[in-house]
Amino acid sequence: MTFDPETATFLIAGPVRIHPRVLRAMSMSSLNHRGDYFHGVVAEIREMLPVMFGAKGTQVVLTGSGSSGLEAVYSSLVRRGERTLVLTNGNFGERSDKIVRKYGDPVTTLTAPWGQHIPVEAAKAELEKGDVRAVCVVHNETSVGLQNDLAQLAPAVRRSGALFLVDGISAVAGISCPIESWGIDALVAGSQKGLAAPAGLAMVHLSERAVKELRPGTFYLDLVEHAKALEKNDTPWTPAVPLFLALREALLLLKEEGLETRLARTHQLAQATRSAVAATGMSLFPDPKFASDTVTAIRNPDGMDDAQLRKALLDQYNVAVQGGQGSLKGKIFRIGHMGIAGWPDLLAAFAALDRILAKAGRLAHPGAGVTAIEAAMP
């Protein structure tokens, strides 16, 4: 079978499957991005962004991937001569560390092995020294399928007075992220994850304190200019117009569903996926206590590589999942279940996995994965 993107069961960790309404929104004829119609589109986006973030405040949309949002935040809020603390336990934490080091110095990086929780106690000890200006952390580490419990860290950050800068790219609209109660000063979201819009936009939420502290270090990613323009339902530079149209429709879909409903559905799908993994005799890569609700990372069974698992899923069953990154290539695969993913997607994926494992003599109970999904369905 040849992979067919239009009919595939698409469960990678992002970009995720896109609703036909969102796809149709991008097919509009060219628009004047300085005209009244597009300004109306931006006005609607501006009104609905608090639905996605679950909070009101200064919010901007950047034409660029989630990494552009991170660079915009770090270049604006970390300082040379003031210490920044970075916590990392996966590929995207390491990316944050690399970006921060381009704009801040000194930088203290606390690491945990991939698949283990961020080192909260070590972070608290650093914060107690009283000289940390900003704390940078990933809420949901997609590379290892791990959800960092920021509720453990937030009180210490608040007591220290440091800015709390959070990569929420694969968390927003998929995992609860209470901005106000955690005292988050900057939260970055990506369009292609929980929101289920096309890749290519970053959204940033800023606290009042963060807005006052902004000193942009780049021209294109100047958050001050983006915030000022959005107040006028505009953008400072030429935006990716079709992506803005798609963003509006994706936000509307989220508003219709309700943020809490989407978070609950994503959690149910994650629990079902974890149950199916156990039923098939496979195991999670991260500490199960912190397994992500938006993406499940699974160890390849001993003796089975990507060619026998992911390639078979894609070539034989038209099911797309994602492999590991960095040192985990060929060792794990990841199933994304965020955005508009649903029960039919999981049933199709685990029916295929069951068949592959059974053919390899690795499934003791035929249909175990599907049975587990069915048992979890409401």
C-alpha positions in Angstrom: 0.0 0.0 0.0 1.3 3.5 -0.9 0.9 6.1 1.8 -2.1 8.3 1.0 -2.1 11.5 3.1 -5.7 12.2 2.3 -7.0 8.9 3.8 -4.2 8.0 6.3 -4.8 7.5 10.0 -2.5 10.4 10.9 -1.2 10.2 14.5 2.2 11.8 14.5 3.1 14.2 17.4 2.5 17.2 15.2 1.6 18.6 12.8 -1.7 16.8 13.5 -4.7 16.0 11.3 -6.6 19.1 10.2 -10.4 19.4 10.0 -11.8 19.9 6.5 -13.3 23.3 7.6 -9.8 24.5 8.4 -8.5 23.2 5.1 -11.2 25.0 3.2 -10.5 28.2 5.0 -7.1 28.4 3.5 -8.5 28.1 -0.1 -9.8 31.7 -0.2 -8.5 34.0 -2.9 -5.7 36.4 -2.2 -6.5 39.1 0.3 -5.0 42.5 1.0 -3.4 42.0 4.4 -3.9 45.7 5.1 -7.5 45.7 4.0 -10.7 45.7 6.1 -11.6 42.1 5.5 -8.3 40.8 6.8 -8.4 43.2 9.7 -11.8 41.6 10.6 -10.1 38.2 10.5 -7.4 39.3 12.9 -10.1 40.9 15.2 -11.8 37.5 15.4 -8.6 35.8 16.1 -7.8 38.3 18.8 -11.2 37.7 20.4 -10.7 33.9 20.5 -7.1 33.6 21.6 -8.2 33.7 25.3 -10.3 30.7 24.6 -7.2 28.7 23.6 -5.0 30.1 26.4 -7.7 29.9 29.0 -6.8 33.4 30.1 -7.0 37.0 29.0 -3.9 39.2 28.6 -1.5 40.4 26.0 -1.4 37.8 23.2 0.3 37.9 19.8 0.4 35.8 16.7 3.7 35.3 14.9 4.2 34.0 11.3 6.8 31.3 12.1 6.9 27.9 13.8 6.7 27.4 17.5 10.5 28.0 17.7 9.9 31.5 16.5 7.7 32.1 19.5 10.4 30.8 21.8 13.1 33.0 20.2 10.7 36.0 20.4 10.2 35.4 24.2 13.8 34.6 25.1 15.3 37.4 23.0 12.9 39.8 24.7 13.0 38.7 28.3 16.4 37.2 29.1 19.3 39.5 29.7 23.1 39.5 29.5 24.4 40.1 33.0 21.4 38.5 34.7 21.2 34.7 35.4 18.7 32.5 33.5 17.8 29.0 34.7 16.9 26.4 32.0 15.4 23.1 32.9 15.7 20.3 30.3 14.8 16.6 30.0 14.4 16.1 26.2 15.1 17.4 22.7 12.9 20.5 23.0 14.3 21.5 26.4 17.8 21.3 24.8 16.5 23.5 22.0 15.3 26.1 24.5 18.8 26.0 26.1 20.4 26.7 22.7 18.2 29.7 22.0 18.5 31.2 25.5 22.3 31.0 25.2 22.2 33.3 22.2 20.6 36.1 24.2 21.4 35.5 27.9 24.5 35.1 30.0 25.1 33.6 32.5 22.9 30.6 31.9 22.5 27.7 34.4 21.2 24.5 32.8 19.7 21.7 35.0 19.2 18.5 33.1 17.4 15.2 33.8 17.9 12.1 31.6 15.4 11.9 28.7 12.2 10.3 29.9 12.6 11.5 33.5 11.0 14.5 35.2 12.7 17.9 35.3 14.9 18.3 38.4 12.5 20.3 40.5 14.4 20.2 43.8 17.6 21.3 42.2 15.8 24.1 40.5 14.4 25.2 43.9 17.9 25.3 45.3 19.0 27.5 42.5 16.1 29.8 42.9 16.7 30.2 46.6 20.1 31.9 45.7 18.0 34.9 44.7 19.8 35.9 41.5 17.7 34.2 38.8 16.0 36.6 36.5 14.1 34.0 34.4 13.2 30.3 34.4 12.7 28.6 31.1 11.0 25.2 30.9 9.1 22.9 28.6 5.6 22.0 29.8 5.2 18.9 27.6 8.4 17.3 26.2 7.1 15.8 22.9 10.4 14.0 22.2 9.9 11.6 25.1 6.2 11.8 25.7 6.5 13.3 29.1 4.4 16.0 30.8 6.4 18.0 33.3 4.4 18.9 36.4 4.9 22.6 36.5 2.6 22.9 39.5 5.6 21.6 41.6 7.8 24.3 40.3 5.5 27.3 40.0 5.4 28.3 43.8 9.2 28.4 44.0 9.4 30.5 40.8 6.8 32.9 42.2 8.6 33.2 45.6 11.9 34.0 43.8 10.4 36.8 41.7 11.9 35.3 38.5 10.1 35.5 35.2 8.4 32.1 34.4 8.8 31.4 30.6 7.1 28.3 29.4 7.3 26.3 26.2 3.7 25.2 25.8 3.9 24.3 22.2 2.6 20.8 22.5 0.6 21.5 25.7 -1.8 24.4 24.9 -5.3 23.1 24.0 -4.2 19.6 25.0 -3.1 19.8 28.6 -4.3 22.0 31.4 -2.0 25.0 31.8 -3.4 27.4 34.3 -1.5 30.6 33.4 -2.7 32.7 36.3 -2.5 30.3 39.2 1.0 29.1 38.1 2.1 32.7 37.6 3.3 32.1 34.0 4.8 35.3 32.4 5.2 34.0 28.9 3.6 30.9 27.3 4.3 29.9 23.7 1.8 27.8 21.7 2.2 26.2 18.3 -0.6 26.2 15.7 0.0 22.6 14.6 -0.5 20.8 17.9 -3.5 20.8 20.2 -5.2 23.5 18.2 -5.1 21.4 15.0 -4.3 24.2 12.7 -1.5 24.0 10.0 2.1 24.5 11.1 3.6 27.9 10.6 2.2 30.1 13.4 3.3 30.7 17.0 1.0 32.3 19.6 2.4 33.9 22.7 0.6 34.9 25.9 2.3 37.6 28.0 1.6 38.7 31.6 1.5 42.4 32.5 4.9 42.1 34.1 6.4 40.5 31.0 5.0 43.2 28.8 6.7 45.9 31.0 10.0 43.9 30.8 10.1 43.5 27.0 13.3 44.6 25.3 13.2 42.9 21.9 16.5 41.6 20.7 15.4 40.9 17.1 13.6 42.9 14.4 11.1 40.5 12.9 10.2 38.9 16.3 9.8 42.2 18.2 6.9 41.3 20.5 6.3 45.0 21.3 5.6 45.7 17.6 3.4 42.6 17.3 1.4 43.5 20.4 0.9 47.1 19.2 -0.2 46.0 15.8 -2.7 43.4 17.2 -4.4 46.0 19.2 -5.3 47.6 15.9 -6.3 44.2 14.4 -3.2 44.2 12.3 0.3 42.7 12.0 3.6 44.6 11.9 5.0 42.7 8.9 3.4 40.7 6.0 1.6 37.7 7.6 1.0 34.2 6.3 -2.6 35.2 5.2 -3.8 31.6 4.5 -2.5 30.4 7.9 -4.3 33.2 9.6 -7.6 32.2 7.9 -7.0 28.6 9.0 -6.2 29.8 12.6 -9.5 31.6 12.8 -11.4 28.5 11.8 -9.4 26.3 14.1 -10.1 28.7 17.0 -13.7 28.7 16.1 -13.8 24.9 16.2 -12.1 25.0 19.7 -14.6 27.5 20.9 -17.5 25.4 19.7 -16.1 22.3 21.4 -15.0 24.2 24.5 -11.4 24.1 25.9 -12.3 21.9 28.9 -14.1 19.4 26.7 -11.1 19.2 24.4 -8.7 18.8 27.3 -10.9 16.0 28.8 -11.2 14.2 25.4 -7.4 14.4 24.9 -6.9 12.9 28.4 -9.3 10.1 27.7 -7.5 9.2 24.4 -4.1 9.3 26.3 -5.3 7.0 29.0 -6.8 4.6 26.4 -3.5 4.6 24.5 -1.5 3.8 27.6 -3.9 1.0 28.4 -3.5 -0.4 24.9 0.2 -0.2 25.1 0.2 -2.3 28.3 -2.3 -4.8 26.8 -0.1 -5.5 23.9 3.0 -6.2 26.1 4.8 -3.0 25.1 6.0 -0.4 27.5 6.1 3.4 27.8 9.5 5.2 27.4 9.0 7.9 30.1 8.2 7.5 33.8 4.5 6.5 33.6 3.6 8.9 36.4 4.4 11.8 34.0 3.2 10.3 30.7 2.0 13.0 28.4 -1.7 13.5 27.4 -0.9 14.7 23.9 1.7 12.1 22.8 2.6 8.6 24.0 6.2 7.5 23.6 6.6 3.7 23.4 9.7 1.5 23.5 10.2 -0.7 20.4 9.8 -4.3 21.5 13.2 -6.1 21.8 14.4 -7.2 18.4 11.9 -5.1 16.4 13.1 -1.9 14.7 11.4 0.9 12.9 11.3 -1.1 9.7 9.2 -3.7 11.3 6.9 -1.3 13.2 6.5 2.2 11.8 7.3 1.3 8.3 4.9 -1.6 8.4 2.2 0.6 9.9 2.7 3.1 7.1 3.2 0.8 4.1 0.8 -1.9 5.0 -2.0 -0.1 6.9 -1.6 3.6 5.9 -1.2 4.5 9.6 1.3 7.3 10.3 3.0 7.5 13.7 6.4 9.1 14.6 9.8 7.8 15.5 12.3 8.9 18.1 14.6 11.9 17.9 18.3 12.1 18.6 19.7 9.2 20.6 16.2 7.7 20.6 16.0 7.1 16.8 15.0 3.5 16.1 14.4 2.9 19.8 10.9 4.4 20.4 7.9 5.4 18.4 5.4 8.1 19.3 1.6 8.2 18.9 0.0 11.7 18.9 -3.5 12.0 20.2 -4.2 15.7 20.4 -6.2 18.2 18.4 -9.1 16.6 16.6 -7.9 13.0 17.0 -10.6 10.6 18.0 -11.5 7.0 18.9 -11.7 5.8 15.3 -8.0 6.9 14.9 -6.9 4.8 17.9 -9.0 1.8 16.9 -7.4 1.8 13.4 -3.9 2.3 14.8 -4.1 -0.5 17.4 -5.8 -2.9 15.0 -2.8 -2.5 12.7 -0.3 -2.7 15.7 -2.1 -5.8 16.9 -1.7 -7.4 13.5 2.0 -6.5 13.2 2.8 -7.8 16.6 0.8 -11.0 16.1 2.6 -11.7 12.9 5.9 -11.3 14.7 4.8 -13.6 17.5 4.8 -10.8 20.0 1.1 -10.7 20.9 -0.1 -13.3 23.4 -3.8 -12.3 23.1 -5.1 -11.5 19.6 -6.8 -8.1 19.4 -5.5 -7.0 22.8 -4.8 -3.4 21.8 -8.2 -2.9 20.2 -9.9 -4.6 23.1 -8.2 -2.1 25.5 -9.3 0.9 23.4 -12.9 -0.4 23.2 -12.9 -0.8 27.0 -11.9 2.8 27.5 -14.4 4.3 25.1 -17.2 6.3 26.7 
